[in-house]
């Protein structure tokens, strides 16, 4: 049961970190001219689709090879893909610094702790 709870906590953290990165992406795209907004969205999808395809393939191959524990990774797949894609695009649009990355990470950790206390 401890592994399942760890996966749930990690999934919740990844969803909330993706939310923080989505807000940062919207702010970064909002700073750009309006003519480029569609291009930024297409660029985000261009990063997201291949990563989703690879993660789905990993789960499928694990299922075919008879690795039942690979199904435990499903709750981590979608938020993990969102985090990877948004992180890449936010870093491309907004020059990353240690301060901004730590503040985003801290915000996601704080939101995870708050959601844990509210859900109990």
N, C-alpha and C positions, 0 to 999 in steps of 0.2 A: 504494500500500500504506500510506502514511503516514496517509491519511484514514481508512482502515479501522481502523488501530491507534488513532487518536484517538477514533473512535467506540466502540471496545471499552473503552478506558480511561474514557471518559465514562460509558458504561453501567455499568461496574463501580463507579465513584464514586457514581452515582445509586442503584444497588442498595444500597450500603452506607450512604448517607445516608438512604435510606428505612428501613433497619434501625434506625439511630440514632433516627430520628423515631418509628418504631413503638414502640421501648422507651419513649421520652418520652411517647407517647400512652397506653401501658398504665399508666405511672406516674401520669399525670394523671387517667386514668379511675379508677384504683385509689384515688385520694384522694377521689373523689366517693362518695356513698352508693350502695349496691348496687342500689337501685331505678332508678337512672339509667343503669346500664351498657348496657342494651339500647338505650336512646335515643341514647346516644353512638355506639354502633355503627351505628345507622340513620342518624345524622347524618353519620358518616364515609362510608357508602355513598352517601348523598345528594350528597356532594361528589364522590366518585370516579366515579360512573356518568356524569354529564354530561361530565366531562373526558375519560373514556375514549371516549365517543361522538364527541367533537370530534376527538380524535387519530386515531381510526380513519377518520373522514370525511376528514381531511386526507390520509392515506395513500391512501385510495380515490380521491379526486379527483386526486391526483398521478399515480396509475396510469392513470386514465382520460384525463388530459390528456397522457399520454406523457412524464412526467418520471421516467425510470428511477432517478435519484439519490434520489428520495423513499423508495425501499425501504431505503436506508442508514439512514433515521431509525427504522425499526422497532425496533432494539435499544434505542433511547432512549425509545420511547413508553411502555411499561408502567412502567419505574422512574420516569420523569419524572412520570407521572400519580400514582404512589404518593407521590412527594415533594411534589407540589403539594397533594394531598388531605390528607396527614398534616400538612404544615406549616400549612395553614389550620385544621385541627381542633386541633392542639396549641396554636396561637396563640389559639384561642378559649377553650380550657380553662386554659391556663397563660400568664399575662401575659408576653409576650416581652421580654427585655432583650438588650442588645448582648452582655453576658457569656455568657448561656446560648446564644444563637445562634452566637456564635463558638466556644464549646466544642463544640457539636454538629457544626459544620462542621469544626473541627479533628480531632475524633474520626473523622469520616468520611474525611478526608484521610489520617489516620494508618492507618486500617484499609485504605484503598486501597493505600498504600505497602507495608504489611505483606503484603497479599495478592499484590502484584506481586513482592515478593522471595521469597515462599514458592512461587509458581507457576513460578519460573524454575529 
